[in-house]
Amino acid sequence: MKLYDQFRNQIIVSVVPVLKDAALELDQRVAVLTFKRDDMRNALTGTSLVDDICATLEWTTACQEVSVLILTGAGSAFSAGGNIKTMRERAVSSTTEEMERYYRHGVQRIPRAMNYVEVPVIAAVNGPAIGAGFDLVNMCDLRIGSTNAQFGETFINLGIMAGDGGGWFLRRVVGAQRAAELTFTGRVVKAEEARAIGILLDVTEPDRLLPRAREIAAQIAAKPPLAVRYAKRALRLAQQQDLDEHLDTCASFQAALQKTGDHLEALAAFFEKRNGVFKGK
């Protein structure tokens, strides 16, 4: 049985997680997680942000009052990725086996958690997203950037590669050839080019970034909550299923959704020309 199914079969108490280096808020079914380590440019290593992100993703799935999650950074950067100082220390003092365990039980927890989160995730990229920070952006479903946003798959510049599975996500966002170019050159892409090559959905002025992300989130949050979660799961499964498998999945999901109260409410709202009032049931 997959982790997703094990998780769904548990009795879950959606207690808001206690975070150390990030702040979490929930309003009108939209959760916003803000990274709060501007002193380290919101680096994912050398801080508690990996723990905070993973705890939030688990809570987001468990909490039926959440339809969308927005990730953003406080300060000048979205996330600088790895902390270069601690990276050098590990290279000198750790064995190969210790380094492997470090990645498996550290930053790799984020892509695994992202793979099982049930709601859409929006990256509101306020500034540079470099290395693992860029990979985190690419793990999200939608990406909005301010004019200050920059992106770089810069591992090659330090003589390493993405240890967090970044290549798996990058080629799905920009295609195989562009992913190869960005990976092998390690160059940094500014916001307008990022939109042109498919990294960003939209570019805004810095003061419009979160309002724009919230606008998109509000559109999603206004939809029937169960349908949003099933649609998210179907999109994820489509990356690994062949057509016959996916059609079987869609038949099962659709049958389940058509027996919900929200489906009947959506039909009633359509015929009565009004907005639906959905309960996630």
GUVEXKE-803245 format. One line per 2 residues: number of its first residue (from 1); for each residue x, y negated, z negated of C-alpha. Coordinates in steps of 0.25 Angstrom, whole numbers, plus 2048, in hexadecimal, padded with zeros to 3 digits. Layout:
NUM	X Y Z | ... .
! end
This chain:
1	800 800 800 | 805 7F2 804 .
3	808 7E8 7F9 | 7FD 7DF 7FF .
5	7F3 7EA 7FC | 7F9 7ED 7EE .
7	7F8 7DF 7EB | 7E9 7DE 7EF .
9	7E5 7EA 7E7 | 7EA 7E4 7DA .
11	7E2 7DC 7D0 | 7E8 7CE 7D2 .
13	7E8 7C3 7C8 | 7EB 7B6 7D0 .
15	7F3 7AF 7C5 | 7FA 7A2 7CB .
17	809 7A5 7CA | 812 79E 7C1 .
19	81D 798 7CB | 82A 792 7C8 .
21	82F 78A 7D4 | 822 788 7DB .
23	815 782 7D9 | 807 788 7DD .
25	7FA 782 7DE | 7EC 787 7E3 .
27	7E1 77E 7E9 | 7D5 782 7F2 .
29	7DB 790 7F5 | 7E8 78A 7F9 .
31	7F5 78D 7F1 | 801 785 7F2 .
33	80F 78A 7ED | 819 77E 7ED .
35	828 782 7EB | 82E 779 7E0 .
37	83D 77B 7E1 | 841 76F 7E9 .
39	84E 76E 7E1 | 852 77B 7E9 .
41	84A 777 7F5 | 840 782 7F1 .
43	84A 78D 7F4 | 844 79B 7F2 .
45	850 7A1 7EC | 856 79B 7DF .
47	848 797 7DB | 83B 79E 7D6 .
49	834 79B 7E4 | 834 7A9 7E8 .
51	82D 7AE 7DC | 823 7A2 7DD .
53	820 7A5 7EB | 81E 7B3 7E9 .
55	815 7B1 7DD | 80D 7A7 7E4 .
57	80B 7B0 7F0 | 806 7BC 7E7 .
59	7FD 7B2 7E0 | 7F7 7AC 7ED .
61	7F3 7BA 7F1 | 7ED 7BE 7E4 .
63	7E5 7B1 7E2 | 7D8 7B1 7EA .
65	7D7 7A2 7E8 | 7E3 7A0 7F2 .
67	7E1 79F 801 | 7EE 799 806 .
69	7FC 796 800 | 804 78A 804 .
71	813 78B 801 | 81B 77E 800 .
73	828 777 7FA | 829 76C 7F1 .
75	834 762 7F4 | 83D 761 800 .
77	83D 770 805 | 833 77B 807 .
79	83E 785 803 | 84D 786 806 .
81	84C 795 805 | 858 79C 7FE .
83	860 794 7F4 | 86E 793 7FA .
85	875 792 7ED | 86F 79F 7E7 .
87	871 7A6 7F5 | 880 7A4 7F4 .
89	880 7A9 7E6 | 879 7B6 7EA .
91	882 7B8 7F6 | 88E 7B8 7ED .
93	889 7BF 7E0 | 87F 7C9 7E6 .
95	881 7D7 7EC | 87A 7DA 7F9 .
97	870 7E3 7F1 | 86D 7D8 7E8 .
99	86A 7CE 7F3 | 861 7D8 7FA .
101	859 7DA 7ED | 859 7CA 7EB .
103	852 7C8 7F9 | 848 7D4 7F7 .
105	844 7CF 7E9 | 845 7C0 7EC .
107	841 7B8 7F8 | 83C 7C5 7FF .
109	830 7C5 7F5 | 82B 7B8 7FD .
111	828 7BF 80A | 823 7CB 804 .
113	819 7C3 7FC | 815 7BB 808 .
115	812 7C7 80F | 807 7CB 805 .
117	801 7BD 802 | 7F2 7BD 806 .
119	7F0 7AE 809 | 7F6 7A5 814 .
121	803 79E 810 | 806 790 815 .
123	814 78A 815 | 814 77B 813 .
125	823 778 816 | 827 76B 810 .
127	836 76C 813 | 841 775 817 .
129	83E 784 817 | 84B 78B 819 .
131	84F 799 819 | 846 7A1 80F .
133	83E 795 80E | 83B 795 81D .
135	838 7A4 81C | 82E 7A1 812 .
137	827 797 81B | 826 7A1 826 .
139	820 7AB 81C | 814 7A2 81B .
141	808 7A2 824 | 807 794 828 .
143	813 789 827 | 811 77A 826 .
145	81D 771 826 | 820 763 823 .
147	829 75B 82C | 834 75D 821 .
149	833 76C 823 | 83F 774 829 .
151	841 783 82B | 84E 78C 82C .
153	850 79B 82C | 85E 797 828 .
155	864 7A4 822 | 86D 7A6 82D .
157	875 799 829 | 878 7A0 81C .
159	87D 7AD 822 | 870 7B4 81E .
161	862 7B7 823 | 854 7B6 81E .
163	853 7C0 812 | 844 7BD 810 .
165	83F 7C3 81D | 83F 7B5 823 .
167	842 7BB 831 | 835 7C3 830 .
169	82D 7B7 82E | 834 7AD 837 .
171	832 7B5 844 | 824 7B6 841 .
173	822 7A7 840 | 82B 7A2 84C .
175	82D 7AF 854 | 83A 7B8 856 .
177	842 7AF 85F | 840 7A2 856 .
179	842 7AA 849 | 84F 7AF 84F .
181	854 7A1 853 | 851 79B 845 .
183	857 7A7 83E | 864 7A8 845 .
185	867 798 846 | 862 795 838 .
187	85D 787 83D | 853 77E 836 .
189	846 77B 83D | 83F 76E 83A .
191	830 76D 838 | 82C 769 846 .
193	834 774 84D | 82F 77E 842 .
195	821 77A 847 | 825 77C 855 .
197	82A 78A 853 | 81F 78F 84B .
199	824 78E 83C | 81B 783 839 .
201	80C 781 83C | 80C 772 839 .
203	816 767 835 | 811 75C 82C .
205	817 74F 825 | 81C 753 817 .
207	810 74D 810 | 807 755 819 .
209	80D 762 817 | 805 768 80B .
211	7F8 761 80F | 7F9 768 81D .
213	7FC 775 816 | 7F0 773 80D .
215	7E7 770 819 | 7EB 77D 820 .
217	7EA 785 813 | 7DC 77F 810 .
219	7D7 783 81E | 7DB 791 81A .
221	7D6 791 80C | 7C8 78D 811 .
223	7C7 79A 818 | 7C1 7A7 812 .
225	7CD 7AB 808 | 7CC 7BA 80B .
227	7CC 7B8 81A | 7D9 7AF 818 .
229	7E0 7BA 810 | 7DC 7C6 81A .
231	7E0 7BD 826 | 7EE 7BA 820 .
233	7F0 7C9 81D | 7EB 7CD 82B .
235	7F5 7C3 831 | 801 7C9 829 .
237	7FD 7D7 82D | 7FC 7D3 83B .
239	80C 7D2 83B | 80E 7E0 838 .
241	802 7E8 83E | 7FF 7EC 84C .
243	7F2 7E8 853 | 7EA 7F5 84F .
245	7EE 7F4 840 | 7EB 7E5 840 .
247	7DD 7E7 846 | 7DA 7F1 83B .
249	7DF 7E8 831 | 7D6 7DC 837 .
251	7CA 7E6 837 | 7CC 7E9 828 .
253	7CE 7DA 824 | 7C3 7D5 82C .
255	7B9 7E0 827 | 7BD 7DC 818 .
257	7BB 7CD 81B | 7AE 7CE 822 .
259	7A8 7D4 815 | 7AC 7C8 80C .
261	7A3 7BD 807 | 7AC 7B3 80D .
263	7AA 7B8 81B | 79B 7B7 819 .
265	79D 7A9 814 | 7A5 7A5 820 .
267	79A 7AA 829 | 790 7A2 821 .
269	798 796 822 | 79A 797 831 .
271	78B 798 834 | 788 78D 82A .
273	793 784 82F | 799 782 821 .
275	7A6 785 81A | 7A7 792 814 .
277	7A9 794 805 | 7B2 7A0 803 .
279	7B5 7A8 7F7 | 7BF 7B2 7FB .
281	7B5 7BE 7FA .
! end
